[in-house]
Amino acid sequence: MEWVIVMKRHRFKQEKLLGERLAKAARLAREKADQLPPGAERDALLEKARQADATAHIDGWLNSTGLKPPT
């Protein structure tokens, strides 16, 4: 007899859309960066905010109603 172990993933539903979560992450990173003196940590937070904004923008494109599948 062969035994098979099945691993179940714990899934949960996000309460907010990805774009909303990214916008909040960007805002929080900028707020924290504003409290720091110029330096590597501040630059890293500002870069994180910039990347979150860019990702939210791309997510908006992908979820837009004008987006059409390739033919």
NORWO-V979396 format. One record per residue. N is the residue number from 0. SS is DSSP state (H for helix, E for strand, - for the rest). OMEGA is omega in whole degrees, -180 to 180 (none if undefined). Layout:
BEGIN
N_SS_OMEGA / N_SS_OMEGA
END
This chain:
BEGIN
0_-_-179 / 1_-_179 / 2_-_178 / 3_-_178 / 4_-_-180 / 5_-_177 / 6_-_178 / 7_-_176 / 8_-_175 / 9_-_-179 / 10_-_175 / 11_-_-178 / 12_-_177 / 13_-_180 / 14_-_-180 / 15_-_178 / 16_-_-179 / 17_H_-179 / 18_H_178 / 19_H_180 / 20_H_179 / 21_H_179 / 22_H_179 / 23_H_179 / 24_H_179 / 25_H_180 / 26_H_180 / 27_H_179 / 28_H_179 / 29_H_179 / 30_H_180 / 31_H_179 / 32_H_180 / 33_H_-178 / 34_-_-177 / 35_-_174 / 36_-_177 / 37_-_-179 / 38_-_-175 / 39_H_-178 / 40_H_178 / 41_H_179 / 42_H_180 / 43_H_179 / 44_H_178 / 45_H_177 / 46_H_177 / 47_H_179 / 48_H_179 / 49_H_180 / 50_H_179 / 51_H_177 / 52_H_-180 / 53_H_179 / 54_H_178 / 55_H_179 / 56_H_178 / 57_H_178 / 58_H_177 / 59_H_177 / 60_H_-176 / 61_H_-178 / 62_-_-179 / 63_-_-180 / 64_-_-180 / 65_-_-179 / 66_-_-178 / 67_-_179 / 68_-_179 / 69_-_179 / 70_-_none
END
